[in-house]
Amino acid sequence: EGKEALGTLLKNSDCRIHTLGVIHNSLSIESMGSLICGLAMNNSIKTLDLWSDHITATSWQLFIIFLSSRRCSIKNITILGDLGDKSAASLGDALAVNQNMKSISIGSDNFT
C-alpha cells in the first residue's frame, strides 16, 4: 500500500522531490514496479538511496532495466543490500549505457 502511494506521488507532475530514500523496506516485484513507474515519470529526483536486504533478484533486475532506460533521470545512487553477483554484473551493463549517472555507491556482502 505505502509503496503504491509513493509511486503515485512520484507520478504527480507537481512533485519536486530531489532526493528519495527507500530504506529498510522489503520490495516485492509489485512494489518495485510501482516505484519504477513513479521514478520513470518523475524527472526531479536526482539522488536515490536504496537500502534493503529484502529485495528479490527479480526486483533487482527490474530496477536495473530502469537504470538503463532513457526515462531514468537519477544522477546519484547509493545501493546497500544483497545485490548478488548476477545483479551486480547487470548493474554494470546498465550503467555503461546510462547517460545521467554521475556517482554510485554500493555496499553488499555478496560480491565475489
Secondary structure, DSSP 8 states (H G I E B T S, - for coil): -HHHHHHHHHHSTT----EEEEES--B-HHHHHHHHHHHHH--S--EEEEEES-B-HHHHHHHHHHHTSTT----EEEEEE---HHHHHHHHHHHHH-SS--EEEEE-S---
